[in-house]
């Protein structure tokens, strides 16, 4: 039998060329990015200066915060990014601590931030600060209000209009049971008597039950979301804090995903297909907690 050596060689080379491709088809493909929800409204409430262990202490089991954690998604590896308070607010709002390492009253920044990004994308934003004297007020303090907890004020007059810097009364006076008039994303900032900075856990918990629980009940039926988080721990640990998500699109349970304020910012921006800001570019958005639509 006459063997066509050239044909055999060509066939063998063709087989060898196809083998890697065939094997590649059999290898697991990288997971595609999880489809994130597109909430109609997000409310972020920021509490103060308590560690995960303090908040999730079993002695607090009957609190509204614990009930919220049981009904929503509790992150067991959530962290602040710095100390003291102010750099954490700046990080959550802008993707950077802006080089700030203290709680001093600041001037103005002129770079991108969550609010300007949302508005550039056709969405809306406001901060509702308890005890703020008036819309657009840029004072450093007024009673239990502290500007260090109101990051949007530091961009007012450059990137942001005064109308985004609003009083908490504008949130509290919304029609009971109807929060459809809220901006796309809102920061709700309790004053220092009600955010655990100067007041007690019990006082803050009652404040949340009174003012935030109605929104949560509404959010469960209206494609909306609550993010309850803390700025930092009590300086006695590794800055581990509580973060809880609750809303119609959230699966109840606990998450082991390690997150921080940059992760939360990245998630907010990804909800609306907006570019990541600052250090949030290197942060993973929150995954594995969303109900399938």
N, C-alpha and C positions, 0 to 999 in steps of 0.2 A: 504494500500500500504506500502510495506516495504521499508524504506529509508536506503540507504547505507551511513551512516554518514561519514565513512572514505573517500569514493569517493567524497562526496560533499566538505569535508574539503580540500582534495587534489586539486580539481578543483578551489576552491576559492583562495587557495594560489598561484596557477599557474596564475590566472587572476591578482592577486595583483602584482605578480612579473613582469608581462608583461606591466602593466599600465605605470610605469615610462619610460620604453623603448619607448612605443608608444607616450607618451607625449614628450619625448626628440626628437622624429622624427619630431614633429609638431613645436617645438621651432625653431626660426631663428638660423641658423648656423653662426658662426663667419665668417666674410668676409675673403676670401682668399687674400693673398698679391697680389696687382696689378702687372701685368706683366710689367716690365720696358723694355724700348727699349734697343737696343745694337748698339749705334752709331758707325759708322766707324771712325768718327773724332769728337772730342769735343775741342772747343777753349774757354778758360776762360780769359776774359779781366777784369782787376781790376782797378777801378778808386779810387779817393782819397777824403776823408774828407768832404763829403757833405751828408746832411740828405735827407730823402725821400721828405720832404716838399720843400727843395731847388730844387731838381732835377725835381720833378713833378709839380712845379709851373706852373700855366696856362700861364704865360708870356713866357714860353719856348715851347709852344704848337707847334710851327713850326719847332722845332729842329729835327735832325735825331734821337736822343734818344727817343723823344716822338713818332715818327713814328715807331720806333722799338718796343716800348711798345704796340702800337695799333695793330701791326701785329703779335706780339708774346704773351707770357704770362708774365704779370706783377705781381709780388708778393707784396701785400700791407702790409704784416707783416713779413718783412725780417729784420734781425738784425745782427750787428757786435757782437763779443763776448767780446771785451775788448777795451781799449785805452792804448797807442797810436796806430800807424799804425802797427808796426812790429808783435806784438802778433797775430793780425788777419790774417796776411799772413801765419804765422807759423801754426795757427789753421786750416786754409783751406788746407794747404799742408800736415800736419802730424797728425791732430786730437788732437793737444795739443799746448798750448802756450809755452811749454818747460820751464815754469817758468820764462819767459821773460816778463818784464813789461815796457820796454823802447825801444828806437830806436837805441841803441848802436850797433856798428859793432860787429858781433858775431864770435865765433870760429866755431868748427865743432861738429855736433851731429852724433850719430851712430845708431839711432833707425829706425824703419820702417817709411815709408812715402809714399805718393801717387805714386811718380815716381818709387821707388824700388818695390812697390807692383805690379804696372803695369808690370814692366819688369820681375819680378818673374813669373807673369802669362802669359808671352809670348807677351805682348803688348809693346808699345813704348811711350816715353814721352820726351818733351823738353820745356824749358822756353825760350822765345824770348824777350829779354830786350832791349828797346830802349836806345841808347847811351852807351851800354856796349862796352868797348874798343876792346875786342877780345873774341873769344870763350874760355870759361873756366876761364875768368878773375875773380880773387877773391878780387879785390880792394874794399874798402869801398864806394868809390864815384868816379865819373868821370863826370865832368860837371853836367848835369841834371839827370844823372843816380845815383841811390842810392841802395846799396846792401840790405838795410832793406826791399825793395820791391821785392826782388828776393830770395824767401825762399830756392829754390833748391841749391843755392850757399853754404848754411850752412850744406849741407850733401855731398858736392863735396869732393872727396878724401877719404871718408869713405864708404858710401853706393852708391854713384853716380860717374859716370865717367864725366870728364870735358865736354864731347860732349853734355850733356843735357843742359848745361849753354851757350846758344847761343845768338848771336846778333839779334836784330829786323830785320836787313837787310836781314837775311836769310828767314824770313817770308815775308817781303815786296817784295822780288825779286822772289817769286814763280811765275810761269807762270800765267798771268792774266786770271782769270776765271777757273783755275784748281788747286785745293788745295789737290789733291789726294796724294801728296807727304808729307803731314803733318804727324807727329806722331799721334798715337791714341788719346792722350790727350796733349794739349799744353796750357801753360800759356803765354799770351801775355801782356807784361808790358810796358805801355807808360812811358816816362820819366816824370820828375816833371813839365815840361812845358806843357805837353799834358795830364796829368791825373787829372787836377783840383787842384793839390797841390799848385803849384806856378802860373800856368796859369789860364785862365778864363774858364767858362762853354762853351763859344762859341768856344774857341780854341780846347778844348777837343772834343766837338761835331763834329767839322770839321775834326779832326783827325780820329775819329771813322767812319765818312762818307767816308773819303778817303781810309782808310786802312782796315776797318772791314766790311763795307757794301758789297764789292765784295765777301767776304767769306760767308756772310749771304745769298746772292743771290744763291751762289753755294750750300750751305748747304741745302737749300730748296728742292733741286733736288737730293741730294746725301747722304741721310741717315746720316746727320751730324748736329751738334748742336753748338750754341753759348750760353755761359753764360756770361752776362754782369753784374757785381756787383761792389759794393763799399767796401772798407775796414772797414770804420767806419763813423759815422756822424761828425758833426762840434762841438761836445762836448756840445751842447746846448739842447740836448733832451735825449731820452732813447736809443740812438744808433740804431735807425731805419734807414735803408738804402734802396736803390733801388736794386732789382735783377730782371733781365729780361732774359727769355729764348726765343730763336728763332731757328727754324730749321724744317726739314721735319716732324719730329715726334711730334711737339708741337701744341697743340690746342691754337688758339688765345683767349685772354680774360684776366681776372684777377683771382688771387688765394688768398684766405684768409688764407691758411695754414701758420702757423707760422714756419719760417725756420731761420737758421743762417748758419755760415760757416761750422759747423759740419754737418748740414743737407746736404749741397751741397757736401761735401766730401763723406758722406755716399752714396749719390746718384751716384756719379762717380764710387765708388768702386762696388756698386751693379750692375751697368750697365754691368760689366765684371765679375761678380760672384767672387769678391775678398773679403777677410776678412776685416771687418771694423777695423778702427784704432782708438785707444784712445777714446776720448769723442764721436766720431762718432758712437760708439757701442750703445750709448743710444739715438741717434738722429733718427728721422723718415726720411726715404728718401722722396724725393719729389713725391707726389701722385696727381692723378686726373687731370693731365695736358697733358697726353700723348694720341695721337691718337691711335685708335685701328688698329692693323695691319691686 
